[in-house]
């Protein structure tokens, strides 16, 4: 599997990561102390721009817990569109979770 995964740093301190552990699936995580500052959005935009410039990648996908409204808003702001839903798709901390599926195509990307 090919990946494009990046560490997010702020003032020399690692505060998260963003990227595609396994293309075309994008993911990101940011330390809660840095939420609400636009840093995750900036990182996701940079990853999308980098990955979608590759000739072998024409879309990115994301799988999000429907309760994660901040992540859903971030993806939509980046140009991702909802493409489906799944029930009981993950077990996180012993809890069964659902999924919302999102896709961003090269043509739909907001890479500016």
Z-matrix of the N, CA and C atoms (Angstrom, degrees):
N
C 1 1.456
C 2 1.533 1 110.66
N 3 1.306 2 115.84 1 141.51
C 4 1.454 3 122.35 2 178.12
C 5 1.519 4 108.48 3 -93.95
N 6 1.344 5 116.34 4 143.53
C 7 1.461 6 119.12 5 178.77
C 8 1.522 7 110.67 6 -136.33
N 9 1.304 8 115.21 7 158.45
C 10 1.464 9 125.15 8 172.77
C 11 1.516 10 105.42 9 -139.37
N 12 1.318 11 117.43 10 93.35
C 13 1.460 12 122.71 11 -173.65
C 14 1.525 13 108.77 12 -123.67
N 15 1.340 14 117.24 13 134.55
C 16 1.459 15 122.42 14 -174.51
C 17 1.524 16 111.33 15 -128.92
N 18 1.319 17 115.66 16 144.93
C 19 1.457 18 122.56 17 173.88
C 20 1.522 19 107.98 18 -86.72
N 21 1.332 20 117.21 19 141.00
C 22 1.464 21 122.03 20 176.02
C 23 1.524 22 107.37 21 -101.20
N 24 1.320 23 115.59 22 122.90
C 25 1.462 24 121.15 23 179.04
C 26 1.513 25 109.88 24 -117.94
N 27 1.323 26 115.13 25 149.46
C 28 1.467 27 121.41 26 172.73
C 29 1.520 28 106.83 27 -139.08
N 30 1.294 29 116.11 28 119.21
C 31 1.465 30 122.66 29 -179.53
C 32 1.528 31 111.36 30 52.76
N 33 1.346 32 115.41 31 43.04
C 34 1.448 33 120.89 32 176.20
C 35 1.520 34 115.93 33 79.79
N 36 1.332 35 117.70 34 3.74
C 37 1.465 36 122.21 35 -179.24
C 38 1.525 37 109.45 36 -112.62
N 39 1.330 38 117.20 37 130.86
C 40 1.459 39 120.98 38 176.74
C 41 1.527 40 108.53 39 -71.93
N 42 1.344 41 116.24 40 123.41
C 43 1.465 42 120.96 41 -177.66
C 44 1.526 43 112.59 42 -119.46
N 45 1.326 44 117.22 43 -1.10
C 46 1.458 45 119.78 44 178.73
C 47 1.509 46 111.77 45 168.17
N 48 1.326 47 114.33 46 -165.40
C 49 1.453 48 120.01 47 175.81
C 50 1.515 49 109.29 48 -152.76
N 51 1.312 50 115.09 49 157.62
C 52 1.464 51 121.87 50 177.60
C 53 1.516 52 107.57 51 -149.16
N 54 1.303 53 115.36 52 146.83
C 55 1.449 54 117.46 53 177.00
C 56 1.502 55 112.62 54 154.51
N 57 1.315 56 113.79 55 -162.17
C 58 1.456 57 121.99 56 -178.68
C 59 1.518 58 107.72 57 -121.98
N 60 1.309 59 115.78 58 96.39
C 61 1.458 60 120.48 59 177.56
C 62 1.524 61 109.31 60 -60.05
N 63 1.344 62 114.55 61 -39.02
C 64 1.468 63 121.75 62 176.43
C 65 1.523 64 106.81 63 -140.26
N 66 1.322 65 116.06 64 110.08
C 67 1.465 66 120.71 65 -179.02
C 68 1.512 67 110.88 66 -60.42
N 69 1.311 68 118.44 67 140.69
C 70 1.459 69 129.51 68 7.27
C 71 1.535 70 113.83 69 -98.57
N 72 1.331 71 118.27 70 19.22
C 73 1.467 72 121.63 71 -175.82
C 74 1.523 73 111.26 72 -80.85
N 75 1.341 74 116.33 73 121.58
C 76 1.461 75 121.40 74 178.19
C 77 1.530 76 109.28 75 -97.37
N 78 1.308 77 115.49 76 147.06
C 79 1.452 78 121.11 77 176.51
C 80 1.520 79 109.73 78 -149.57
N 81 1.310 80 115.72 79 164.33
C 82 1.463 81 120.28 80 -178.43
C 83 1.516 82 108.82 81 -161.24
N 84 1.323 83 114.13 82 152.51
C 85 1.458 84 121.09 83 175.87
C 86 1.523 85 106.63 84 -149.56
N 87 1.317 86 115.28 85 139.40
C 88 1.455 87 121.12 86 -177.44
C 89 1.524 88 108.31 87 -137.68
N 90 1.321 89 116.70 88 137.70
C 91 1.457 90 120.97 89 178.07
C 92 1.534 91 109.09 90 -57.61
N 93 1.331 92 118.56 91 135.19
C 94 1.471 93 121.43 92 -176.89
C 95 1.531 94 114.97 93 -55.65
N 96 1.328 95 118.32 94 -26.47
C 97 1.469 96 120.20 95 178.23
C 98 1.527 97 112.10 96 -62.53
N 99 1.344 98 116.91 97 -16.94
C 100 1.461 99 120.95 98 -175.61
C 101 1.534 100 112.73 99 -111.83
N 102 1.326 101 117.42 100 6.72
C 103 1.463 102 120.93 101 177.19
C 104 1.525 103 110.31 102 -66.17
N 105 1.328 104 115.63 103 152.15
C 106 1.463 105 121.20 104 174.15
C 107 1.517 106 115.05 105 77.59
N 108 1.327 107 117.34 106 10.74
C 109 1.467 108 120.72 107 -179.18
C 110 1.526 109 112.48 108 -109.66
N 111 1.334 110 117.35 109 2.71
C 112 1.461 111 120.76 110 -179.58
C 113 1.514 112 114.36 111 82.42
N 114 1.327 113 117.22 112 4.22
C 115 1.460 114 120.11 113 -176.49
C 116 1.530 115 112.91 114 -71.66
N 117 1.310 116 117.43 115 -38.69
C 118 1.464 117 120.20 116 177.82
C 119 1.525 118 109.76 117 -65.56
N 120 1.327 119 116.59 118 -41.93
C 121 1.464 120 119.60 119 178.03
C 122 1.523 121 111.02 120 -61.12
N 123 1.317 122 116.21 121 -44.34
C 124 1.465 123 120.57 122 178.65
C 125 1.531 124 110.53 123 -60.13
N 126 1.313 125 116.88 124 -43.23
C 127 1.460 126 121.20 125 -179.67
C 128 1.524 127 111.18 126 -66.31
N 129 1.332 128 117.10 127 -43.74
C 130 1.468 129 120.67 128 179.70
C 131 1.523 130 110.29 129 -63.72
N 132 1.322 131 117.21 130 -42.28
C 133 1.463 132 120.43 131 177.82
C 134 1.530 133 110.43 132 -59.40
N 135 1.325 134 117.23 133 -43.83
C 136 1.462 135 120.89 134 -179.41
C 137 1.528 136 111.28 135 -64.60
N 138 1.326 137 116.75 136 -42.00
C 139 1.460 138 120.55 137 178.55
C 140 1.524 139 110.24 138 -63.89
N 141 1.326 140 116.98 139 -47.09
C 142 1.467 141 120.68 140 -179.79
C 143 1.520 142 110.74 141 -58.51
N 144 1.323 143 116.96 142 -46.47
C 145 1.462 144 121.03 143 -179.46
C 146 1.528 145 110.55 144 -61.12
N 147 1.308 146 117.07 145 -44.26
C 148 1.462 147 121.21 146 -178.80
C 149 1.523 148 111.62 147 -65.75
N 150 1.315 149 116.34 148 -50.07
C 151 1.465 150 120.57 149 -174.59
C 152 1.522 151 111.33 150 -69.22
N 153 1.327 152 117.70 151 -41.08
C 154 1.467 153 119.73 152 -176.71
C 155 1.526 154 112.89 153 -74.80
N 156 1.315 155 117.59 154 -7.44
C 157 1.473 156 120.15 155 172.18
C 158 1.529 157 111.49 156 -80.34
N 159 1.308 158 116.21 157 -14.69
C 160 1.465 159 120.04 158 178.35
C 161 1.531 160 108.91 159 -70.97
N 162 1.314 161 118.49 160 135.42
C 163 1.465 162 120.07 161 -178.65
C 164 1.530 163 113.80 162 -67.50
N 165 1.325 164 117.56 163 -20.58
C 166 1.463 165 120.75 164 -177.69
C 167 1.528 166 113.68 165 -91.68
N 168 1.336 167 118.08 166 2.25
C 169 1.463 168 121.65 167 -179.18
C 170 1.528 169 108.90 168 -126.48
N 171 1.333 170 117.34 169 118.43
C 172 1.459 171 120.05 170 179.41
C 173 1.523 172 113.25 171 -114.41
N 174 1.361 173 115.78 172 -0.29
C 175 1.471 174 119.54 173 178.65
C 176 1.518 175 109.33 174 -158.23
N 177 1.328 176 114.68 175 156.72
C 178 1.455 177 122.66 176 172.45
C 179 1.513 178 108.05 177 -123.15
N 180 1.325 179 116.77 178 150.92
C 181 1.455 180 121.46 179 178.94
C 182 1.522 181 109.97 180 -127.38
N 183 1.333 182 115.37 181 156.07
C 184 1.464 183 121.40 182 177.46
C 185 1.521 184 108.96 183 -142.86
N 186 1.306 185 115.80 184 147.11
C 187 1.468 186 124.65 185 178.38
C 188 1.524 187 106.21 186 -123.42
N 189 1.339 188 117.15 187 117.74
C 190 1.465 189 121.46 188 -172.22
C 191 1.524 190 110.39 189 -128.61
N 192 1.320 191 115.62 190 140.46
C 193 1.461 192 121.61 191 171.71
C 194 1.538 193 107.30 192 -64.20
N 195 1.324 194 118.79 193 126.86
C 196 1.473 195 120.99 194 -177.63
C 197 1.529 196 114.09 195 -59.41
N 198 1.321 197 117.55 196 -17.41
C 199 1.466 198 120.35 197 178.74
C 200 1.529 199 111.98 198 -82.89
N 201 1.321 200 117.08 199 -10.90
C 202 1.456 201 121.59 200 -177.34
C 203 1.534 202 109.39 201 -87.80
N 204 1.319 203 115.20 202 74.97
C 205 1.464 204 120.40 203 -174.70
C 206 1.526 205 113.21 204 -63.75
N 207 1.320 206 117.74 205 -31.94
C 208 1.470 207 120.27 206 178.97
C 209 1.529 208 110.36 207 -66.44
N 210 1.315 209 117.18 208 -42.38
C 211 1.457 210 120.59 209 179.74
C 212 1.524 211 110.99 210 -68.00
N 213 1.308 212 116.69 211 -39.47
C 214 1.468 213 120.87 212 177.51
C 215 1.525 214 109.90 213 -61.60
N 216 1.322 215 116.88 214 -44.65
C 217 1.469 216 120.82 215 178.65
C 218 1.521 217 110.98 216 -63.33
N 219 1.322 218 117.30 217 -40.84
C 220 1.468 219 121.27 218 178.63
C 221 1.522 220 110.27 219 -60.60
N 222 1.332 221 117.10 220 -47.26
C 223 1.466 222 120.40 221 -179.47
C 224 1.526 223 111.07 222 -62.74
N 225 1.306 224 117.11 223 -44.65
C 226 1.476 225 119.65 224 179.67
C 227 1.522 226 110.85 225 -62.81
N 228 1.309 227 116.94 226 -41.09
C 229 1.464 228 121.30 227 178.72
C 230 1.538 229 110.56 228 -62.34
N 231 1.320 230 116.79 229 -31.91
C 232 1.463 231 121.73 230 179.24
C 233 1.531 232 112.50 231 -81.46
N 234 1.332 233 117.44 232 -3.79
C 235 1.459 234 120.85 233 177.49
C 236 1.511 235 115.61 234 103.23
N 237 1.330 236 117.85 235 0.02
C 238 1.461 237 120.48 236 177.21
C 239 1.523 238 109.92 237 -69.93
N 240 1.331 239 116.25 238 146.80
C 241 1.462 240 121.66 239 176.40
C 242 1.524 241 108.63 240 -121.11
N 243 1.321 242 114.94 241 145.20
C 244 1.465 243 120.51 242 178.83
C 245 1.521 244 109.09 243 -70.16
N 246 1.329 245 115.59 244 131.65
C 247 1.464 246 120.64 245 -177.50
C 248 1.522 247 113.42 246 -120.57
N 249 1.330 248 117.86 247 -5.13
C 250 1.455 249 119.33 248 179.84
C 251 1.509 250 112.26 249 172.30
N 252 1.327 251 113.96 250 176.54
C 253 1.461 252 121.64 251 179.74
C 254 1.520 253 109.12 252 -140.30
N 255 1.308 254 114.86 253 150.40
C 256 1.449 255 120.45 254 177.16
C 257 1.516 256 110.20 255 -134.56
N 258 1.314 257 116.36 256 149.71
C 259 1.458 258 121.87 257 -179.81
C 260 1.525 259 109.31 258 -110.66
N 261 1.325 260 115.52 259 135.36
C 262 1.469 261 122.48 260 177.01
C 263 1.531 262 111.41 261 54.21
N 264 1.330 263 116.10 262 53.14
C 265 1.462 264 121.20 263 -175.02
C 266 1.524 265 113.93 264 -95.59
N 267 1.328 266 117.82 265 -20.63
C 268 1.460 267 122.68 266 -176.51
C 269 1.517 268 110.13 267 -135.07
N 270 1.299 269 116.10 268 153.98
C 271 1.461 270 121.72 269 167.37
C 272 1.522 271 106.18 270 -121.55
N 273 1.336 272 115.70 271 115.48
C 274 1.463 273 121.82 272 -178.47
C 275 1.524 274 107.99 273 -123.28
N 276 1.310 275 117.29 274 119.95
C 277 1.455 276 120.95 275 -179.33
C 278 1.522 277 112.68 276 58.48
N 279 1.322 278 116.52 277 33.51
C 280 1.454 279 121.17 278 -179.97
C 281 1.518 280 114.46 279 81.57
N 282 1.323 281 117.25 280 -0.15
C 283 1.468 282 121.96 281 -179.19
C 284 1.525 283 110.07 282 -106.14
N 285 1.328 284 116.57 283 132.46
C 286 1.459 285 121.70 284 176.98
C 287 1.522 286 108.42 285 -78.23
N 288 1.329 287 116.01 286 130.44
C 289 1.466 288 121.96 287 -176.78
C 290 1.519 289 110.57 288 -122.77
N 291 1.316 290 115.21 289 154.53
C 292 1.464 291 122.68 290 175.45
C 293 1.529 292 109.32 291 -93.39
N 294 1.318 293 116.71 292 177.74
C 295 1.458 294 122.13 293 179.76
C 296 1.519 295 111.67 294 -135.88
N 297 1.322 296 115.41 295 144.76
C 298 1.454 297 123.01 296 162.59
C 299 1.519 298 104.99 297 -110.97
N 300 1.328 299 116.31 298 135.77
C 301 1.459 300 120.91 299 -179.23
C 302 1.524 301 109.17 300 -106.96
N 303 1.319 302 115.95 301 136.97
C 304 1.459 303 122.66 302 -179.04
C 305 1.520 304 109.52 303 -129.25
N 306 1.338 305 115.45 304 151.03
C 307 1.455 306 121.98 305 176.90
C 308 1.521 307 109.43 306 -135.73
N 309 1.318 308 115.18 307 142.45
C 310 1.460 309 122.84 308 172.33
C 311 1.515 310 106.74 309 -125.69
N 312 1.335 311 116.65 310 120.84
C 313 1.461 312 120.54 311 176.58
C 314 1.523 313 109.07 312 -94.74
N 315 1.312 314 115.22 313 159.43
C 316 1.461 315 120.25 314 177.39
C 317 1.533 316 109.40 315 -55.51
N 318 1.330 317 117.65 316 -41.74
C 319 1.460 318 121.83 317 -179.51
C 320 1.532 319 112.50 318 -66.75
N 321 1.324 320 117.58 319 -30.84
C 322 1.457 321 121.37 320 -177.74
C 323 1.513 322 114.52 321 -92.30
N 324 1.335 323 117.00 322 -3.87
C 325 1.461 324 121.26 323 -174.29
C 326 1.532 325 111.53 324 -70.44
N 327 1.319 326 114.09 325 141.34
C 328 1.459 327 122.17 326 173.88
C 329 1.521 328 106.81 327 -100.52
N 330 1.307 329 116.00 328 82.99
C 331 1.458 330 121.08 329 -171.30
C 332 1.520 331 113.92 330 -93.53
N 333 1.290 332 117.73 331 4.22
C 334 1.460 333 120.85 332 -176.58
C 335 1.480 334 115.76 333 -76.50
